[in-house]
Amino acid sequence: MAQRVLITGHRGYIGSVMASRFIEAGHQVVGLDTGYFDGCTLVADPIPVLHLEKDIRDGRPHDLEGFDAVVHLAALSNDPIGNLNDSWTESINLEGSARLALMARTAGVQRFLFSSSCIMYGGSGEAAEVNEDSPLDPKTTYARSKVLAEQAISGLATPDFSPVFLRNGTVYGLSPRMRFDTVLNSLAGAAVTAGKVTVYSDGAPWRPVVHIEDVASVFLAVLEAPRERIHNQALNAAAATVNHQIRDLARITAAQVPGCQVEFLSQPDADQRTYKTNFDRIRHLLPEFRLRWSVEEGVSQLISQFRRISLTSEQFHSPQFTRLKWLRHLIDTNRLNSTLRWQSAERTLEEVAAR
Ligand SMILES: NC(=O)c1ccc[n+]([C@@H]2O[C@H](COP(=O)([O-])OP(=O)(O)OC[C@H]3O[C@@H](n4cnc5c(N)ncnc54)[C@H](O)[C@@H]3O)[C@@H](O)[C@H]2O)c1
């Protein structure tokens, strides 16, 4: 049955793909986004989305009225590179999320899908297999914000309000609001624009990598699943085929581009977090759900798409497609204030036109 769904962060990397997918599936979608990346479009949006231009921290209860479900993607998504400012991550990812969930419950929204992350498992040393009951070991402010937001929102569950926590792997694939600061997008972009991929470690760490269309499909499956299956569950959101070592991702990517070199630069401060994610719970709860993309097919598709749009080195290295660099640019040019809200009337004509 068609549902009325509010998607926060619908103008970001995942949201730009997910909103169209939900509309195509017959749902009525309204977006809510403050538009940090509105001037950062690599390819056109497939379908225009009705939306509220708003910071989630400034949302009002009536913004949530009339929706069956909220899909909450809006966040500062800046792990593992470092933090611009810990307090912004806490105020948006934790306090903003908990407040939004409470307003949703009060407004009678029945389902709240929270976009969480497998990064909360941390992981070091030998790659252990982690399931949803494994101890959490968040190593950054971002990862901690996801853990604490899950806990706060879980505490709001009632028979009429079902939060669900979808713990995503690292996402890859083409999106209108592209990101080149995630591992596979970065490797594929480098392969196409430079003919060389560089891994800044020995490449041994394991990561789950999930195609952006499969992420949209998992969220859609959870939106449409019977309540008793998903109520207040944390779910590692993919399937076992998504676990890969970084060096294999580099080799799979390089193999798609004739002559492409793979370089390993083992740096002492390299990101050594490593874990293999177990996906038994989602397989058990949503047995009919299947991922569409293997990493080989997904990377092949991505490389073809980059060639089709003639991706340039300038685009690949542009701050527009690296979250922290773009936010830093908006702050340094006084477009965002000290609370990471827009200075009034500081949106440029270019950004408004890009909407
Ligand atoms: N991309 C990944 O690999 C990945 C992996 C695991 C989890 N996630 C989670 O999925 C969600 C979406 O990720 P993404 O890659 O699309 O991120 P993104 O940075 O591309 O998009 C986030 C969107 O949220 C909006 N936003 C941020 N703060 C806001 C605020 N205060 N009010 C209103 N809008 C705000 C931004 O304008 C942006 O459009 C995030 O919660 C992220 O933590 C992403």
The ligand as an SDF file (V2000), in Angstrom:
LIG
                    3D

 44 48  0  0  0  0  0  0  0  0999 V2000
   27.4520    7.1070    2.4490 N   0  0  0  0  0  0  0  0  0  0  0  0
   27.8000    6.0690    3.2130 C   0  0  0  0  0  0  0  0  0  0  0  0
   28.7040    5.2740    2.8620 O   0  0  0  0  0  0  0  0  0  0  0  0
   27.0690    5.8030    4.5080 C   0  0  0  0  0  0  0  0  0  0  0  0
   27.3950    4.6330    5.2350 C   0  0  0  0  0  0  0  0  0  0  0  0
   26.7250    4.3750    6.4280 C   0  0  0  0  0  0  0  0  0  0  0  0
   25.7650    5.2480    6.8880 C   0  0  0  0  0  0  0  0  0  0  0  0
   25.4790    6.3780    6.1870 N   0  0  0  0  0  0  0  0  0  0  0  0
   24.4520    7.2880    6.7170 C   0  0  0  0  0  0  0  0  0  0  0  0
   23.4370    7.4810    5.7470 O   0  0  0  0  0  0  0  0  0  0  0  0
   22.9370    8.8210    5.8080 C   0  0  0  0  0  0  0  0  0  0  0  0
   23.0740    9.5050    4.4640 C   0  0  0  0  0  0  0  0  0  0  0  0
   24.4520    9.4800    4.0630 O   0  0  0  0  0  0  0  0  0  0  0  0
   24.9420   10.2520    2.7640 P   0  0  0  0  0  0  0  0  0  0  0  0
   26.1830    9.5770    2.3190 O   0  0  0  0  0  0  0  0  0  0  0  0
   23.8170   10.4030    1.7960 O   0  0  0  0  0  0  0  0  0  0  0  0
   25.3350   11.6590    3.3890 O   0  0  0  0  0  0  0  0  0  0  0  0
   25.4060   13.0760    2.6580 P   0  0  0  0  0  0  0  0  0  0  0  0
   26.3500   13.8990    3.4540 O   0  0  0  0  0  0  0  0  0  0  0  0
   25.6640   12.9200    1.2170 O   0  0  0  0  0  0  0  0  0  0  0  0
   23.9270   13.6410    2.7930 O   0  0  0  0  0  0  0  0  0  0  0  0
   23.3870   14.0770    4.0100 C   0  0  0  0  0  0  0  0  0  0  0  0
   22.2640   15.0540    3.7050 C   0  0  0  0  0  0  0  0  0  0  0  0
   21.7300   15.5030    4.9410 O   0  0  0  0  0  0  0  0  0  0  0  0
   21.5940   16.8980    4.9120 C   0  0  0  0  0  0  0  0  0  0  0  0
   21.7600   17.4100    6.2670 N   0  0  0  0  0  0  0  0  0  0  0  0
   22.8660   17.3250    7.0480 C   0  0  0  0  0  0  0  0  0  0  0  0
   22.6330   17.9430    8.2140 N   0  0  0  0  0  0  0  0  0  0  0  0
   21.3650   18.4210    8.1640 C   0  0  0  0  0  0  0  0  0  0  0  0
   20.5470   19.1540    9.0650 C   0  0  0  0  0  0  0  0  0  0  0  0
   21.0050   19.5660   10.2450 N   0  0  0  0  0  0  0  0  0  0  0  0
   19.2780   19.4530    8.7010 N   0  0  0  0  0  0  0  0  0  0  0  0
   18.7890   19.0670    7.4910 C   0  0  0  0  0  0  0  0  0  0  0  0
   19.5260   18.4020    6.5730 N   0  0  0  0  0  0  0  0  0  0  0  0
   20.8020   18.0790    6.9250 C   0  0  0  0  0  0  0  0  0  0  0  0
   22.6870   17.4090    3.9740 C   0  0  0  0  0  0  0  0  0  0  0  0
   22.3400   18.6870    3.4160 O   0  0  0  0  0  0  0  0  0  0  0  0
   22.7430   16.2980    2.9350 C   0  0  0  0  0  0  0  0  0  0  0  0
   21.8910   16.5710    1.8530 O   0  0  0  0  0  0  0  0  0  0  0  0
   23.7170    9.4930    6.9280 C   0  0  0  0  0  0  0  0  0  0  0  0
   22.9610    9.4080    8.1130 O   0  0  0  0  0  0  0  0  0  0  0  0
   24.9820    8.6660    7.0340 C   0  0  0  0  0  0  0  0  0  0  0  0
   25.5330    8.7440    8.3320 O   0  0  0  0  0  0  0  0  0  0  0  0
   26.1010    6.6630    5.0080 C   0  0  0  0  0  0  0  0  0  0  0  0
  1  2  1  0
  2  3  2  0
  2  4  1  0
  4  5  1  0
  4 44  2  0
  5  6  2  0
  6  7  1  0
  7  8  2  0
  8  9  1  0
  8 44  1  0
  9 10  1  0
  9 42  1  0
 10 11  1  0
 11 12  1  0
 11 40  1  0
 12 13  1  0
 13 14  1  0
 14 15  2  0
 14 16  1  0
 14 17  1  0
 17 18  1  0
 18 19  2  0
 18 20  1  0
 18 21  1  0
 21 22  1  0
 22 23  1  0
 23 24  1  0
 23 38  1  0
 24 25  1  0
 25 26  1  0
 25 36  1  0
 26 27  1  0
 26 35  1  0
 27 28  2  0
 28 29  1  0
 29 30  1  0
 29 35  2  0
 30 31  1  0
 30 32  2  0
 32 33  1  0
 33 34  2  0
 34 35  1  0
 36 37  1  0
 36 38  1  0
 38 39  1  0
 40 41  1  0
 40 42  1  0
 42 43  1  0
M  CHG  2   8   1  16  -1
M  END
$$$$
